[in-house]
Structures are given as structure tokens and as C-alpha cells.
Amino acid sequence: MVLLLGCWQASGQEYLKMANDCFDKGDYECAKRNYELYQFLESVDVSAQIQKSERCINALREANNFFGRRMYEAARNQYKIVLDNNPKDAYAKRQYDECVKQLTPAITLAVAPREISFAPEGGVASLAVATNANSYQVTSLPGWCSIENRSPQNFSIKCDLWGGSSPREGFFYVQAGDKSERINVIQSGAFTLTLSSGNLAFSSSGGTASVTVTTNANDYDIGSLPSWCLVVNKDADAFDIQCIPWSGASPREGYFDVLAGDKSERVTIVQTATIVFTVTPDRISFASTGGTVPLSVTTNFDDYEIASLPNWCSVAGKDAKGFSITCNPLPGSSLRESYFIVRAGEMTKTVMVTQHAPTTFSISPQNALFASSGGRESFTVSTNAADWQVTSLPSWCTVVDKKAEGFVIVCDPWSGSSPRQGFFDVQAGDKSERVTVSQSPATQLSVAPNEYAFTSSGGTWFFAVSTNFSNYDITSLPTWCAITDMSANGFVVVCDPWDGNLPREGHFYVHADDKSQIVKVIQSPRPRSSTRLLFGIDFGVGAPKGSDWGSSIDGAVRWTLLTSPYFGLDLVNLKVHGLIKGGDFFENALLQGMTGIRIFTPALTKEVKLFVSLKGGWGYQQSSKGQGFGYELEAGLYLAKALSIGFVYNAQNLKGELDDSKFDIDGSYTSVRIGLHF
């Protein structure tokens, strides 16, 4: 016994070392188990270490669960509890950092503009900075630039005077966290500008003249150009000026400026006069009812005349500035066209005359319905009018692709919850048609709840649907779920039972028109069984009863199935029993295959339980060549989930032969037994 107690004491110190090592490595189940053994063997109170191990076990389990479900904030808080108790836990630290990383938004940075340009005299350019970082830095700034007026949202770059003839370039960086934007800086050199000519002359018939440009600027502009001239064929070192014909009685003059950087050169334009003779308009139109249209005449001739006038027209109010044409009503239903001539000297102008038939007009369709997303609707116009117009169009509609035979209305998207309506008019001649435009409201959709957790036994749950669309449908339903009782107000999801060890998750979508909502379903794993299989080794010493004397030693190996905290079943119990009588001979018997039931009382303390067991089995006694059945009664304490101490009563009834004589032996003994369980 002294030797055995010494072994316990040595083992107790070893358990403490193993517990501390396990705790430092983050194996809290191992730490807790060895702290408990140490406390039992050494009778030293290490309940604080045990409680700390339990806190870490629980917090780590919750943290891993939250992490697996991407609930990073909850997971971070649980990992923090583990690290508060054990800062050496590398796994918890790594998981904690990953949660912080997932919860920390990525740095964003945008700088505008990305390139700034300065004239040779320098100046200041402002840049806008948009970032979610706490601050930003400007680095690698060229030596001829400096920062001014810096704030969290913007800053300015000041550029020095540059006297060189060539441009200079540089760049700098704006940095925020791990983001960086490069900004290019360009400053022009001192500008030069020369032109091949400073004067251009054109005849009254117009024409084109070329001007060569020599400059070190990146580009040049032409400004103040007279309205009767235009620039054509402009490239880097030359351009052409085109002058339109001039019918005025006197020469006309003008000028334009060529601008390059801060340089400017003026070019004078002169165009000679010509004979003046214009008639406007050169085309007149009458309704079927006739009427009068005035025309203007501009000329430097003394007079003009009108010839070849159609017989259904007449001239009225002729003077030096113009005249009027009166048209009789149209007797038929078809368009009629003709012309007349206005002559001054040897110059003539032709004026076209058109009289339209009574207007016919139709448009299709006369109503248009658009979805909330907007879209296009084509309309067909049928009319004999020369032209038609769309008026009074709602602000949320636009006319595109207008042609003689029709047009297209484009409707903007509509996010309102109620329909909207408007109209527009199409006019052709004296006819008008009104078209009604309607647009459906934006589709509304909500599903509640958007997440539901089923138990492992499955079940049903009602999901409420609210939408202003006529119907909805459901897609991507997990194979272990089904839809029942679907109505306008919602639907029921039926979930199959789940026998897995881990939770399972899935999702499905509810669609209504262009709206979709995802719904998440989770199912818990089957409840964990409390069944545990233990392996145990027992050793016992005791004294026989009856006429026998001396001492007995027995040992056993057994497998025990614990199905609950209060019930156990010994599946196999291989046992060897030896009996020393009077110190002069040794008898041994083997009882094997013993099975029995071990019953536990409710816990007296957290780790101590009482048990009582009854077992029986077949046995064999070697010295007497006997065999038979035996049984034993045992009562004791179950400590710390690993150690048992019991008091045993064992009885045997063996029949056999000894020296060719039949015998019947009844024997019994009591012993104290110590067992370890794994």
C-alpha cells in the first residue's frame, strides 16, 4: 500500500505538468482532465484552473460555431475570452485576427483628377480625395511643386514659374493605408507662335485658303471667326479657312485670332462684293383652303419681275422689299405642286409652290403601358401632311428614332409604389391625336422571416410574402425541403428529419417580377448521445471466508458502456483470481465473460458518484480441475471519471475432480478493488 501511494504521488505531479502543458498548447479538454486527476491524487485545490479550462472549452466551442456561420463579431468576442484566459493560445489568436480582418473594411482611395497641367507661369490646381482611411499622405512630389490648402477631402498643388521652351513632367503619389494613386504633373514650356500669313483675300464666290502654324504648344485654337467663314482640315501645323459666297453689293471684312498657350496672332479676311439678289423663302406651302404667303426680295438691281406663276396663284403687294403669293382653295383631294420664277437682270430664283390636300392623320397605338423598369414603345404615324410633331410629352419620356412613318417613345425607370400616367399629342397639319402613357409601379417584395432554423426532427414553418406583383415563384429549394400550402399571402416549407452530426444549411429564392429575395434555412444536427465506451483495469486484495485462510489477489480487464450519468453496462470482464492459502500453495481460477449492470446514484458532488453492480459468469479452477459459475457484488465510489474504489464480495461454486475423486467446492472472499478507466 505504501508503494502504491508513492506511485500516486509521483503520478499526481506528472498530471499537473501535463495539465499545464496542455493548457499552454490550447488543449483545454486535456488540461481539465489532468487538473482533475492532480486535484484528486494530491488533494490540492486547483478548481480555478479547472474552471479556467472549462471557460476556454465553452468559449472556443462557441467561437468556432460562430466563425463557421460567418458571424465574425460574435466569434471574435468568444476568441477574446479564450485569449484573456490563455494569451499563449496560437490557434485562438490566429482566429481572432482573422475575425478582425473580416470585420475591417478594405481601404478605398479615389483621387481626381489623375493628371494636372500648368501653364509656363505656374499656378495652383485643386484635387479631391475620397477615402475611408483616417488620413492620407502625398509623397514623391516634384521639386518644382508644393502642397497648399490641405484638408481631409482635398488639397492643392502649387507649380512654380517655368522659363524653359520644352514642357516638363513629373508625378507624385497619394497614399491611404495600402492604397496608392499616381498623379501626373505636366507644365508647358514658354510658348512660341508664327503664322505663314496675316491676311487672307477671297472673291465673292468664296473659296479656301491655307495657313501654316509653327508653335511649341500642344495645340492651338482659332477664335472670333466671322460667321461667313469656317475652319476645315485643321491639323497640328496647318489649317484651311473656307469662305462662303458673298452676294452683297459692298466688300465685307473680318478677322480671326490664332491662340497657342499665352500667344495670339490675328489674321485679317477681306471678301469682294458681287451682285445681290435673294428671294426667301425659296419654297412655300399652302393648306387645302388656300391663303397668302409673303416673300422677301433683297437685290441691288433696280427692279425684279415674277414669271411662270401657276394659274391657281396670284401676286399681291409687290414692292422693292418683296411680295405676297395668294393661293386659291384646292378643288380636289390630291396634292398639287408647281413653281414660279423671280428674275432680276440676268439672274433668276426659282420658288417651289405646294398646296396640300385635306389632312389625313392616324396614330397607333393610342395607349402605351410601360413596366416599372421603363422601356421602348413604337408608334406608327399615317398622314399626308408634310410633317408632324410630338408635343406635351411627360418629363419621364423621350422621343427617339423619329421618321416619316413613326417614332419610338423611351420611358425612364419608375421606382414609385403607385402607377403614374401622362399623355402626349401628335399634331399633323390641322389634325391632332392624344396618346395616353401609363407606367406600372416598381415591384415590391418582402419575405418574413428571411432565415429559419429547423430542429433535427424537421417540421414545417410558414413564410409570409408581401408583394404588389400579381404572383411570385420559388426556386433553388434544398432537396431536403418541400413547399406546401402556397397562397398569395405566403407558403409553408416542410423540412425532412436530419440524422447528421453537423448542421446543414441551404437557401432558396422568392421571385416577383424583377425582384428576388433569398431565404436561408438551417437544420440542427441530431442530438449527441451520452454513450461512452470505457476501458478499465482493476486490481484488488482481500481475505477469503470460511475455512480458508491467507490472502487473495485478483485482477481484471473490462470494457464498460456508459449510456448516461446514472447507468452503465459492463460488456466484457476478463478476470484472474489467485488465492494463497497458508503460504504453501497457490490456487487460481479464471472467471471470464462476466457481464453485469452498474447503477449510479445522482451526483453527490460534481465528480463523485456511488455505484452498485451485480455480475456473474463461468469460471475455471486450475488446481482442483474444477469449473462452474460464480458471481460477485460490488459497491463503491466513481471518482473524477477515471478512478473507482470498490468493496467486492465474490462467491464461487466449482465442481471437478481431485486425485480422481469427485468434489464440490463452495468458496467466497471479500476484497478492496481499485480501477482506472480510459
HUHUMO-V972377 format. One record per run of one state. SS is the DSSP state (H for helix, E for strand, L for the rest). FROM is the first residue (numbers start at 1). LEN is the number of residues. If there is no record, write none. Layout:
SS;FROM;LEN / SS;FROM;LEN
This chain:
L;1;1 / H;2;24 / L;26;2 / H;28;15 / L;43;4 / H;47;22 / L;69;3 / H;72;14 / L;86;4 / H;90;14 / L;104;5 / E;109;4 / L;113;2 / E;115;4 / L;119;4 / E;123;9 / L;132;5 / E;137;3 / L;140;5 / E;145;4 / L;149;5 / E;154;6 / L;160;8 / E;168;9 / L;177;2 / E;179;9 / L;188;5 / E;193;3 / L;196;3 / E;199;5 / L;204;2 / E;206;10 / L;216;5 / E;221;3 / L;224;5 / E;229;4 / L;233;5 / E;238;6 / L;244;8 / E;252;9 / L;261;2 / E;263;9 / L;272;5 / E;277;4 / L;281;2 / E;283;5 / L;288;2 / E;290;10 / L;300;5 / E;305;3 / L;308;5 / E;313;7 / L;320;2 / E;322;6 / L;328;8 / E;336;9 / L;345;2 / E;347;9 / L;356;5 / E;361;4 / L;365;2 / E;367;5 / L;372;2 / E;374;10 / L;384;5 / E;389;3 / L;392;5 / E;397;7 / L;404;2 / E;406;6 / L;412;8 / E;420;9 / L;429;2 / E;431;9 / L;440;5 / E;445;4 / L;449;2 / E;451;5 / L;456;2 / E;458;10 / L;468;5 / E;473;3 / L;476;5 / E;481;7 / L;488;2 / E;490;6 / L;496;8 / E;504;9 / L;513;2 / E;515;9 / L;524;8 / E;532;13 / L;545;5 / E;550;15 / L;565;2 / E;567;15 / L;582;3 / E;585;16 / L;601;7 / E;608;14 / L;622;4 / E;626;14 / L;640;3 / E;643;16 / L;659;2 / E;661;17 / L;678;1
